[in-house]
Amino acid sequence: MTTASAAPTRYEAESSPAVCTGTIDSNWAGFSGSGFCNGTNAVGASVQFSVNASVAGMASVGVRYANGGTTSRPADVMVNGVVVQPGVGFDPTGAWDAWAVKTFTVAVNAGGNTIRLSPTTADGLANVDYADVDVAAVARYEAEVAPATCDGTIDSNYPGYSGSGFCNGANAVGSAVQFTVNASVAGSASVSVRYANGTTVNRPADVLVNGVTRLSGSAFDPTGSWSTWATKTVAVPVDAGSNTIRLSPTTSNGLANVDYLDVTTGATPSPSPCAPPSASPTAGQPKVTVWLAGDSTMADPSGGVCPVGWGNQFAQYFTANATVRNSAVGGRSIQTWLYDPNVTSTMDSSGECVISPVTYSSRWQAMLDATNGMKAGDYLLIQFGINDSSSTCPRHVGSARYQQLLGVMAAAAKARGAHPIFLTPVAAITCSGSTAVGNRGFVTETNNAASANGAPVIDLHRLSYTLYNTLGFCPNNGDYTSGPLGAFFCNDHTHFEAAGARQIAGVVARALRDQQIPLAAYLK
């Protein structure tokens, strides 16, 4: 499939035909154009943009906003009067003059469209500056049309579906829906699944491409009723030619009802796998900084030889035009990394650790510094989820809080023109017989946060235990002091010797290329 796209088009909130249910203000600095929409503090007090698309397809919508409050200001995203993404979070930005960008993907028609942000709480909207909209052509694959297959029935008893019906999968683990998708070139595909979930619980599913699990436990959250349809968008790698994309439920509740897939593929062939360092820098390439935020599995060694985080070995995979700055710190959860030393040992009534005072750590403030911190074109790689699973403070982080803090970091990067990349936590070595298996939490949360914030995600959890299987680390006798296992790991099952860290760094570099993440242009 060949796609078409154009440079993003900017739609200012203060410029007609945009409509603001509130006032156009200019009292907070940093906005674009002549002002911003300050919506009335009420449910439904919205801002609406009139968007033109030369072709029907998927629109990447970047909403620039400011939220000087202390809580999220969620809004339903409506396209042409229909809610397509309910309750999208517009998280605090720290001040009303601190602007961030919230990115999501929606389907649009050729010609005129309306994109409306309708707040769902009495606090109303965040202040909205503009929407940047980029449209790419899309191919639609209906669940009821062969060669798509449905492990269930094709039904039509709930209205609002496209085509002649939808897949109502059997309520069982693995009762899947599968689509056959064509791509003209290898690369990354944006896959939007239209679905309905009339229950009150998430119906997660693994996303498999050509039989390989690319996303584990991707969430298909409740939509309110079986006749209320929503869109879940994920990014997956595809091969040139024919591919299968399969949604396989991971619980006995089975899948949500699935209407169709909208698939947008890139226009650039996938590069070859990551080679050992040897090439010279690319001429004319702008210089960028690759910022790393994470825990001990990513951090530089603090003394002695072990442990060595993979971030310490990452720079060797890049040309001289990319500088790696590793700010990962051992023993940190995402919250203690962000707020050191102010996360206390006290847990509040909601089950989260109390932060007092609520002041960012020096390492995060350094990244946010206007002079020496993140700048336009840079990249921020974020990997947590190991220490966060602690049951006690200060390291404990709950599921919702973890996703919120990933969103805070992504928004801050985007506000500075940098590009966030999320990583699931690297696996320790755990054997089930002769097979290395996953053992980390926060994998689903990382994927969900990536979807919510329009950021690519590298499933380092899966990629790392897949590497352990390739290296034949299972079964083993638990001796981390000698042999191949001892050369890879420190005297535990978690941390890396330099050689192991180098291989994990190579896995991350290869994923950048395989997933067509633009930072791959700086790889040797």
C-alpha positions as CSV (number, residue, x, y, z in Angstrom):
1,M,0.0,0.0,0.0
2,T,1.3,3.4,-0.9
3,T,0.6,6.3,1.4
4,A,0.4,10.0,0.8
5,S,1.1,12.7,3.4
6,A,1.7,16.4,3.6
7,A,3.5,18.7,6.1
8,P,1.3,19.4,9.1
9,T,-1.2,22.2,8.8
10,R,-1.7,24.5,11.8
11,Y,-5.1,25.6,13.0
12,E,-5.1,28.4,15.5
13,A,-7.8,28.3,18.2
14,E,-8.4,32.0,17.9
15,S,-8.8,32.0,14.1
16,S,-12.2,31.4,12.4
17,P,-13.7,29.0,11.6
18,A,-12.3,27.6,14.9
19,V,-14.9,27.9,17.7
20,C,-14.0,28.4,21.4
21,T,-16.7,28.0,24.0
22,G,-15.1,30.5,26.3
23,T,-12.8,33.5,25.6
24,I,-9.8,34.1,23.4
25,D,-7.1,35.3,25.9
26,S,-3.5,36.4,25.7
27,N,-2.6,36.9,29.3
28,W,-0.2,33.9,29.5
29,A,3.0,34.1,27.5
30,G,4.3,31.6,25.0
31,F,1.3,31.1,22.8
32,S,1.3,31.1,19.0
33,G,-0.6,33.5,16.9
34,S,-2.7,36.2,18.6
35,G,-4.1,34.2,21.5
36,F,-5.5,31.0,22.9
37,C,-8.8,29.4,23.8
38,N,-9.6,29.7,27.5
39,G,-12.7,27.5,27.7
40,T,-15.5,27.9,30.2
41,N,-15.1,25.7,33.3
42,A,-17.9,23.3,32.5
43,V,-18.5,19.9,31.0
44,G,-18.8,20.2,27.2
45,A,-17.4,23.7,27.0
46,S,-15.3,22.8,23.9
47,V,-12.9,24.1,21.3
48,Q,-13.5,23.0,17.7
49,F,-11.3,23.1,14.6
50,S,-12.4,22.9,11.0
51,V,-9.9,20.7,9.3
52,N,-9.4,20.0,5.5
53,A,-7.9,16.8,4.2
54,S,-7.0,16.2,0.6
55,V,-7.5,12.5,1.1
56,A,-9.4,10.3,3.5
57,G,-6.9,8.8,6.0
58,M,-5.4,9.0,9.5
59,A,-4.7,12.4,10.9
60,S,-2.0,12.9,13.5
61,V,-3.3,15.7,15.6
62,G,-0.9,17.6,17.9
63,V,-2.8,19.9,20.3
64,R,-0.7,22.5,22.0
65,Y,-2.1,23.3,25.5
66,A,-1.3,24.6,29.0
67,N,-2.7,23.3,32.2
68,G,-1.5,25.2,35.2
69,G,-3.7,23.2,37.6
70,T,-2.7,20.1,39.6
71,T,-5.0,17.6,37.9
72,S,-5.6,16.3,34.4
73,R,-8.3,18.0,32.4
74,P,-9.7,15.2,30.2
75,A,-11.6,15.7,27.0
76,D,-13.5,13.6,24.5
77,V,-12.1,13.8,21.0
78,M,-14.9,14.1,18.5
79,V,-14.5,13.9,14.7
80,N,-17.5,15.1,12.7
81,G,-19.7,14.9,15.8
82,V,-18.7,11.4,16.8
83,V,-16.6,10.6,19.9
84,V,-13.6,8.7,18.6
85,Q,-11.3,8.9,21.7
86,P,-13.1,9.3,25.0
87,G,-11.5,11.0,28.0
88,V,-8.1,11.9,26.5
89,G,-5.9,13.3,29.3
90,F,-4.5,16.8,29.2
91,D,-2.1,16.5,32.2
92,P,-0.7,19.4,34.2
93,T,2.1,21.3,32.5
94,G,3.4,23.0,35.7
95,A,2.1,26.5,34.9
96,W,-0.3,28.3,32.6
97,D,2.6,29.7,30.5
98,A,4.2,26.2,30.2
99,W,2.9,24.8,27.0
100,A,2.9,21.1,26.0
101,V,1.7,19.1,23.0
102,K,-0.8,16.2,23.2
103,T,-0.7,14.0,20.1
104,F,-3.4,11.5,19.0
105,T,-4.4,9.9,15.8
106,V,-7.9,10.0,14.3
107,A,-9.6,9.0,11.0
108,V,-10.8,11.9,8.8
109,N,-12.7,12.1,5.6
110,A,-11.6,13.7,2.4
111,G,-12.7,17.4,2.4
112,G,-14.0,19.2,5.4
113,N,-13.9,17.7,8.9
114,T,-14.5,19.0,12.5
115,I,-12.2,18.0,15.3
116,R,-13.7,18.9,18.7
117,L,-12.3,18.7,22.2
118,S,-15.1,18.4,24.7
119,P,-14.2,18.4,28.4
120,T,-15.6,15.7,30.6
121,T,-15.3,17.4,34.0
122,A,-16.5,20.7,35.5
123,D,-12.9,22.0,35.4
124,G,-13.3,22.4,31.6
125,L,-10.5,22.3,29.1
126,A,-6.9,23.1,29.4
127,N,-6.0,26.4,27.6
128,V,-5.7,25.4,23.9
129,D,-3.3,27.3,21.6
130,Y,-3.6,25.4,18.3
131,A,-3.8,22.0,16.6
132,D,-1.2,20.8,14.1
133,V,-2.8,18.2,11.7
134,D,-1.0,15.9,9.4
135,V,-3.0,13.5,7.2
136,A,-1.8,10.3,5.6
137,A,-3.8,8.1,3.2
138,V,-5.2,4.9,4.8
139,A,-6.3,1.5,3.8
140,R,-9.3,0.0,5.6
141,Y,-9.7,-3.7,6.3
142,E,-13.2,-4.8,7.5
143,A,-13.4,-7.6,10.0
144,E,-16.2,-9.3,8.1
145,V,-14.5,-9.3,4.7
146,A,-12.2,-12.2,3.7
147,P,-9.3,-12.9,4.0
148,A,-10.0,-11.4,7.5
149,T,-10.8,-14.2,10.0
150,C,-12.9,-14.0,13.2
151,D,-12.7,-16.7,15.9
152,G,-16.4,-16.1,16.7
153,T,-19.3,-14.7,14.7
154,I,-19.9,-11.8,12.3
155,D,-22.7,-9.8,14.0
156,S,-24.8,-6.7,13.2
157,N,-27.0,-6.3,16.2
158,Y,-25.3,-3.2,17.6
159,P,-25.5,-0.1,15.4
160,G,-22.7,2.3,14.3
161,Y,-20.4,-0.3,12.6
162,S,-18.8,0.1,9.2
163,G,-19.5,-2.2,6.3
164,S,-21.9,-5.1,6.9
165,G,-20.9,-6.2,10.4
166,F,-18.3,-6.7,13.0
167,C,-16.3,-9.5,14.7
168,N,-17.8,-10.7,17.9
169,G,-15.1,-13.0,19.1
170,A,-15.7,-16.0,21.4
171,N,-15.1,-15.3,25.1
172,A,-11.9,-17.2,25.4
173,V,-8.1,-16.6,25.6
174,G,-6.7,-16.6,22.0
175,S,-10.1,-16.3,20.2
176,A,-8.6,-13.8,17.8
177,V,-9.5,-11.6,14.8
178,Q,-6.9,-11.6,12.0
179,F,-6.4,-9.2,9.1
180,T,-4.3,-9.6,6.0
181,V,-2.6,-6.3,5.3
182,N,-0.5,-5.2,2.3
183,A,2.4,-2.8,2.5
184,S,4.4,-1.5,-0.5
185,V,7.5,-1.1,1.6
186,A,8.8,-2.5,4.9
187,G,8.6,-0.1,7.9
188,S,6.4,1.1,10.6
189,A,2.6,0.9,10.2
190,S,0.0,2.9,12.2
191,V,-2.8,0.5,12.9
192,S,-6.1,1.9,14.2
193,V,-8.6,-0.6,15.5
194,R,-12.2,0.4,15.7
195,Y,-13.9,-1.4,18.5
196,A,-16.7,-1.4,21.1
197,N,-16.5,-2.7,24.7
198,G,-19.8,-2.5,26.5
199,T,-18.5,-4.1,29.7
200,T,-16.9,-2.3,32.7
201,V,-13.4,-3.9,32.3
202,N,-10.6,-3.7,29.9
203,R,-10.4,-6.5,27.3
204,P,-6.6,-6.7,26.6
205,A,-5.1,-8.4,23.5
206,D,-1.7,-9.2,22.2
207,V,-1.0,-7.6,18.8
208,L,0.9,-10.1,16.6
209,V,2.4,-9.3,13.2
210,N,3.2,-12.2,11.0
211,G,2.9,-14.5,14.0
212,V,5.3,-12.5,16.3
213,T,3.9,-10.7,19.3
214,R,4.8,-7.0,18.8
215,L,2.6,-5.6,21.7
216,S,1.7,-7.5,24.8
217,G,-1.7,-7.0,26.5
218,S,-2.7,-3.8,24.5
219,A,-5.7,-2.3,26.3
220,F,-9.2,-2.1,24.8
221,D,-10.9,-0.2,27.5
222,P,-14.7,0.1,28.1
223,T,-16.4,2.4,25.6
224,G,-19.7,2.8,27.6
225,S,-21.9,0.5,25.5
226,W,-21.7,-2.0,22.7
227,S,-23.0,0.5,20.3
228,T,-20.4,3.1,21.3
229,W,-17.3,2.7,19.1
230,A,-13.8,4.0,19.8
231,T,-10.4,3.7,18.1
232,K,-7.2,2.2,19.5
233,T,-4.1,3.1,17.6
234,V,-0.8,1.3,17.8
235,A,2.5,1.3,15.8
236,V,3.9,-2.0,14.6
237,P,6.6,-3.1,12.1
238,V,5.5,-4.6,8.8
239,D,7.2,-6.3,5.9
240,A,6.9,-5.3,2.2
241,G,4.1,-7.2,0.7
242,S,1.5,-9.3,2.6
243,N,1.3,-9.3,6.4
244,T,-1.0,-10.7,9.0
245,I,-2.1,-8.5,11.9
246,R,-3.8,-10.6,14.7
247,L,-5.5,-9.4,17.9
248,S,-5.4,-12.2,20.4
249,P,-7.2,-11.7,23.7
250,T,-5.3,-12.5,26.9
251,T,-8.2,-13.1,29.2
252,S,-11.2,-15.4,29.2
253,N,-13.5,-12.4,28.5
254,G,-12.2,-12.5,24.9
255,L,-11.9,-9.5,22.6
256,A,-13.9,-6.4,22.4
257,N,-16.1,-6.3,19.3
258,V,-13.9,-5.3,16.3
259,D,-15.2,-3.4,13.4
260,Y,-12.2,-2.8,11.2
261,L,-8.5,-1.8,10.9
262,D,-7.3,1.4,9.3
263,V,-3.7,0.9,8.3
264,T,-1.2,3.6,7.3
265,T,2.3,2.6,6.3
266,G,5.5,4.6,5.9
267,A,7.1,5.5,2.6
268,T,10.7,4.7,3.4
269,P,12.2,1.2,3.1
270,S,13.4,-0.4,6.4
271,P,17.2,-0.1,6.8
272,S,19.4,-3.2,7.3
273,P,19.8,-4.5,10.8
274,C,22.2,-2.6,13.1
275,A,25.8,-3.3,12.2
276,P,28.8,-3.1,14.5
277,P,30.2,0.4,14.8
278,S,32.3,1.3,11.7
279,A,30.7,4.0,9.6
280,S,31.5,7.7,9.5
281,P,29.0,10.5,10.4
282,T,26.3,11.4,7.9
283,A,27.2,14.7,6.1
284,G,24.9,17.6,6.7
285,Q,23.0,15.9,9.5
286,P,22.0,18.2,12.4
287,K,23.5,17.4,15.7
288,V,21.2,16.0,18.3
289,T,21.4,14.8,21.9
290,V,19.9,11.5,23.0
291,W,18.8,11.9,26.6
292,L,18.4,8.7,28.8
293,A,16.2,8.5,31.9
294,G,16.0,5.2,33.7
295,D,17.3,2.9,36.5
296,S,20.4,0.8,37.2
297,T,19.8,-1.4,34.1
298,M,20.4,1.7,32.0
299,A,22.8,3.7,34.2
300,D,26.5,4.3,34.0
301,P,28.6,2.2,36.5
302,S,28.9,3.9,39.8
303,G,32.1,2.1,40.9
304,G,33.9,-1.0,40.0
305,V,33.0,-3.1,36.9
306,C,29.5,-4.3,37.6
307,P,26.7,-3.3,37.1
308,V,26.9,-1.6,33.8
309,G,23.7,-0.3,32.3
310,W,23.0,-0.6,28.6
311,G,22.8,3.2,28.4
312,N,26.6,3.2,29.1
313,Q,27.2,1.2,26.0
314,F,24.7,3.0,23.7
315,A,26.8,5.8,22.3
316,Q,29.0,3.4,20.2
317,Y,26.1,2.6,18.0
318,F,25.7,6.3,16.8
319,T,27.5,8.6,14.5
320,A,29.3,11.7,15.9
321,N,26.2,13.8,15.2
322,A,24.4,12.2,18.1
323,T,25.6,12.8,21.7
324,V,24.2,10.4,24.4
325,R,23.6,11.9,27.8
326,N,22.9,9.2,30.3
327,S,21.0,10.4,33.4
328,A,19.8,7.0,34.5
329,V,20.3,6.3,38.3
330,G,20.3,3.0,40.1
331,G,17.5,2.2,42.4
332,R,15.0,4.7,41.1
333,S,11.4,4.4,40.2
334,I,10.0,6.9,37.7
335,Q,8.8,9.0,40.6
336,T,11.9,9.0,42.7
337,W,13.9,9.8,39.5
338,L,11.7,12.8,38.8
339,Y,11.4,14.1,42.4
340,D,14.5,13.1,44.3
341,P,15.0,13.7,47.2
342,N,11.4,14.7,48.0
343,V,9.5,11.4,47.7
344,T,8.8,10.4,51.3
345,S,8.4,7.0,53.0
346,T,4.7,7.9,53.7
347,M,1.9,6.5,51.6
348,D,-1.3,8.5,51.3
349,S,-4.9,7.3,51.3
350,S,-4.8,6.7,47.5
351,G,-1.9,4.3,47.9
352,E,0.7,6.7,46.4
353,C,3.9,8.0,48.0
354,V,3.7,11.5,49.4
355,I,6.0,14.1,47.7
356,S,7.0,17.0,49.9
357,P,7.9,19.5,48.6
358,V,6.7,18.9,45.1
359,T,9.9,20.0,43.4
360,Y,11.7,18.2,40.5
361,S,15.1,16.6,40.9
362,S,18.2,18.4,39.8
363,R,18.6,15.8,37.0
364,W,15.2,16.5,35.5
365,Q,15.6,20.2,36.0
366,A,18.8,20.0,34.0
367,M,17.0,18.3,31.1
368,L,14.3,21.0,31.2
369,D,16.9,23.9,31.3
370,A,16.2,26.3,28.5
371,T,19.9,26.8,27.7
372,N,21.5,23.4,28.2
373,G,18.6,21.0,28.3
374,M,16.5,19.3,25.7
375,K,16.1,21.2,22.5
376,A,14.2,20.8,19.2
377,G,15.3,17.6,17.4
378,D,16.6,15.8,20.5
379,Y,15.3,12.4,21.7
380,L,14.4,11.3,25.2
381,L,14.4,7.6,26.0
382,I,12.6,6.6,29.1
383,Q,12.8,3.1,30.8
384,F,11.4,2.4,34.2
385,G,9.1,-0.2,35.7
386,I,11.4,-2.3,37.9
387,N,11.8,-0.5,41.2
388,D,8.3,1.0,40.7
389,S,6.7,-2.4,41.7
390,S,7.9,-2.0,45.3
391,S,5.1,-2.2,47.8
392,T,6.6,0.4,50.0
393,C,7.5,4.1,49.7
394,P,9.5,5.9,48.5
395,R,9.9,3.6,45.4
396,H,6.3,2.4,45.0
397,V,4.3,3.8,42.0
398,G,0.8,2.8,41.2
399,S,-0.3,1.9,37.7
400,A,-2.3,5.1,36.9
401,R,0.5,7.3,38.5
402,Y,3.1,5.5,36.4
403,Q,1.3,6.3,33.2
404,Q,0.6,9.9,34.3
405,L,4.4,10.5,35.0
406,L,5.3,9.0,31.6
407,G,2.9,11.5,30.1
408,V,4.5,14.4,32.1
409,M,7.9,13.5,30.7
410,A,6.6,13.1,27.2
411,A,4.8,16.4,27.3
412,A,7.8,18.2,28.6
413,A,10.0,16.8,25.8
414,K,7.5,17.6,23.1
415,A,7.1,21.2,24.4
416,R,10.8,21.7,23.7
417,G,10.6,20.0,20.3
418,A,12.2,16.8,21.5
419,H,10.9,13.3,20.7
420,P,10.0,10.9,23.6
421,I,10.5,7.2,23.2
422,F,9.2,4.8,25.8
423,L,10.8,1.4,26.6
424,T,9.3,-1.4,28.6
425,P,11.6,-2.6,31.4
426,V,14.4,-4.9,30.4
427,A,13.9,-8.5,31.6
428,A,15.9,-10.3,34.2
429,I,16.9,-13.9,33.4
430,T,14.1,-16.2,34.5
431,C,13.8,-19.7,33.1
432,S,10.8,-21.9,32.6
433,G,12.5,-25.1,31.7
434,S,14.6,-24.4,28.7
435,T,12.9,-21.1,27.9
436,A,13.6,-17.6,29.2
437,V,10.4,-15.9,30.0
438,G,9.1,-12.4,30.9
439,N,9.2,-11.3,34.5
440,R,8.5,-7.6,34.7
441,G,5.5,-5.5,35.4
442,F,4.4,-2.1,33.9
443,V,4.6,-3.5,30.4
444,T,0.9,-2.8,29.7
445,E,1.2,0.6,31.4
446,T,4.1,1.6,29.2
447,N,2.3,0.6,26.0
448,N,-0.9,2.4,27.1
449,A,1.0,5.5,28.0
450,A,2.8,5.4,24.6
451,S,-0.6,5.2,22.8
452,A,-2.0,8.0,24.9
453,N,0.9,10.3,24.3
454,G,1.6,9.5,20.6
455,A,5.1,8.2,21.4
456,P,6.8,5.1,20.0
457,V,7.4,2.2,22.4
458,I,10.3,-0.3,22.2
459,D,9.3,-3.6,23.9
460,L,12.7,-4.1,25.5
461,H,11.1,-6.6,27.9
462,R,10.2,-9.0,25.1
463,L,13.3,-8.2,23.1
464,S,15.6,-8.9,26.0
465,Y,14.2,-12.3,27.0
466,T,14.1,-13.2,23.3
467,L,17.9,-12.4,23.2
468,Y,18.4,-14.7,26.3
469,N,16.7,-17.5,24.4
470,T,18.9,-16.9,21.4
471,L,22.0,-17.1,23.6
472,G,20.8,-20.3,25.2
473,F,20.8,-19.0,28.8
474,C,18.1,-21.5,29.9
475,P,18.2,-23.8,31.6
476,N,21.1,-22.8,33.9
477,N,22.5,-23.7,37.3
478,G,22.3,-20.2,38.7
479,D,26.0,-19.6,38.5
480,Y,26.5,-16.0,37.5
481,T,30.3,-16.0,38.1
482,S,31.5,-18.0,35.1
483,G,30.7,-19.1,31.6
484,P,28.5,-17.3,29.1
485,L,26.0,-16.4,31.9
486,G,28.7,-14.9,34.0
487,A,30.1,-12.9,31.1
488,F,26.6,-11.3,30.5
489,F,25.2,-10.8,34.0
490,C,26.7,-9.6,37.3
491,N,26.5,-12.0,40.2
492,D,22.7,-11.8,40.1
493,H,19.9,-12.4,37.5
494,T,19.2,-8.7,36.8
495,H,22.3,-6.5,36.2
496,F,24.8,-6.6,33.3
497,E,28.5,-6.9,32.8
498,A,29.8,-4.6,30.1
499,A,29.5,-7.3,27.5
500,G,25.8,-7.9,28.4
501,A,25.0,-4.2,28.5
502,R,26.6,-3.8,25.0
503,Q,24.3,-6.5,23.6
504,I,21.2,-5.0,25.2
505,A,22.2,-1.6,23.8
506,G,22.5,-3.3,20.4
507,V,19.0,-4.7,20.8
508,V,17.6,-1.2,21.4
509,A,19.6,0.2,18.4
510,R,18.2,-2.5,16.2
511,A,14.7,-1.8,17.4
512,L,15.1,1.8,16.4
513,R,15.7,0.7,12.8
514,D,13.2,-2.1,12.8
515,Q,10.4,0.2,14.0
516,Q,11.5,3.1,11.7
517,I,11.9,5.5,14.6
518,P,13.6,8.6,13.1
519,L,16.5,8.4,15.6
520,A,17.7,5.5,13.5
521,A,19.0,7.9,11.0
522,Y,21.9,8.6,13.4
523,L,22.9,5.0,13.8
524,K,26.2,3.8,12.3
